[in-house]
Amino acid sequence: MNWILLVSLGINGALLLWVWSSQRKLNRLNDELDQRRDLHAESKIRMNIALEGAELGLWEWHIDNDTLVVSPSGAEMLGLKHEEIPKTTFDWEQRIHPHDIKTRRDRLQAYLKRPSERYEFEYRVNHTQGDWLWVLERGRILYKDAPDNEKVMVATFFDISSRKEMELELTQLATTKREG
């Protein structure tokens, strides 16, 4: 009977040691996860500050499920409130000038077929106050290290309205000079 007690104490001790060891590993993993989350949050804050400082907007398009994430600076550029931020490419295209939608869509599809090149396009997008802003959009496709190899495209966009106005003025000036 004593040997049964000794064996059960040994088994209980081994189980207790295993639980204690597993708990320590779990605590270490949780600490590491917390540190990575903190680093990710800090990195996101730094990125948003940099985008704001450079007056750039950014969108991240998850192609397979057509979800779109727009940076706070991008939303601000277009005068959008949080609940107005486009969540799909369809939503984004609702803000694009009707004359630019097809060309942009064609350029984007051509890029997706040959993603080694950089995507770049200038088009008009509607500000919530009703003005049309010209933006220069530049991006690249990347692949996340996921089992399904999810395709993601990231692009920045920049307000080039002032440049476009100057180009128009120069064109009008050149036309006037030729005619007169």
N, C-alpha and C positions, 0 to 999 in steps of 0.2 A: 504494500500500500504506500510506503514511503517513496518508493521509486516512481510511482504514478504521480505523486505530489511533486517530486523533483523534476520530472519530465514536463509536467504542466507548468511549473514555475519557469522552467527554461524556455518553453514555447511562448509563454506570456511575456517573458523578458525580451525574447527575440522580436516578438510582435511589437512590443512597446518601443524597442530600439528602432525598428523599421518605421513605425509611425512618426517617431521623433525626427528621424533622419529625413523622411519624406516631407514633413512639415517645414524643416529648415530649408530644404531645396525649394519648396513652394514659396516660402517667404522671400528667398533670394530672387526667384523668378519674378515675383510680384514687385519687388523693389526695382529690378532691372526694367520691367515694363513701365513702372511709374517714371523712372528716369528717362526712358525713351519717349514717353508721352510728353513729359516736360520739355525735352529737347525739340520735339516736333512742334509743340505749341510756340516755343520761343522762335524757332525757325520760321514759322508761319507769320508771326508778328513782325520779324525782321523783313521778310519778303513784302508784306503789305506796306511797311514803312518805306521800303525802297521803291515800290511801285508808285506810291503816293508822291514821293519826292521827285521821281522821274516823270510824273504825270502820265503814267501808263496804266491801261486797263489790262486785265488778263482773263482769258477764259480757258477752261479745261473741259474738253469734250470726250466723254466716254462713248466711243463710237458704237460698240455692240448693243448698248441699251439706250442710246441717244439721250444721255443726261448731260447737262451743261452746268458747269459751276463758274460763276462770274465773280471776280474779285471785288471787294468793297470799293476800290478806287475806280474800277470799270463801271460799276453801278453809279457811282457819284458823277463820273464824267457824263453819263447819259441822263442824270437827274432822277434816277430810279430809287424808289423806296425798297426796303428789303423784300416786301411781298410782291413787288413788281419785277424782280430780277428774273430774266428768262431762265427756264429750267430745261428746255429742249432746243434743238436747232430750229424747229418750227416756230417756237416762241421768239427766238433771236431774229429769224427772218421776218417776223411781223414788224420789226423795227427798221428793217432795211428799205431803202428807197426802191419803189417798184421797178425802176429802170436798171437797178443794179443786182437784183436778186438772182436772175438767171445766170448772168455772167459770173457772179461770185460762186454760185452752186456748181457751175461747170468747171471753174478753176479749182475749186476744192476737190471735186471728183477726180479731175486729172491729177492733182497732187496725190490723192490717196492711191492712185494706180502706180505712181512712181515716187514713193515717200523718201527717197534718198535726197531729193532736192528740197530746198526751203520753199515753203508756201509764203506768198506775199500778194496782197491785193488792196487796192484803194477803193472805197465805196462810201456811200452816204448812209447815215444811220440817224434815226429820229430821236431827238432829245425830248424829254417829257414836256418842255415848254413849247414844243411845236417846231423848233428850228431843226434844220438838217445839218448835222456835223459830218464833215469828211473825216474818215479815219483811215489810217494805214495799219493793216493787219499783217503780222508776220508770225509764222509758227512752224512747228515740226511735229511729226508723229513720233510717239514712243510706245514701247510695249512694257506693260507692267510684268514683274516677275510673279505671275499668278499661274496656277495650273491651267487655266483656260487661255492664257496668253492674251489677256484683254488689251484691245487697241485703245490708246488714249492719244489725243492730240492736244497740244498746249500752244496757245498763241497770245501774243501781246497786241494791243491796239492803242493807237496814239492819235490824238486830235490834230489833223493837218488842215483844218478849215482856213486858217490864216494864210498858209502857203497856197492853197487852192484859190483863194480870193486874189492873191498877188498874181498868180498865173493868169487868171481871167483878166485882170487889169492890164497886164503886159500884152496879152493877146489882143484886147480891145485897142490898146495904144498902137500896136503894130498895124492893125487893120486901119485905124484912123490915119496913120502916117502914110500908108500905101495909097489910100483913097485921096488924101489931100495933099 
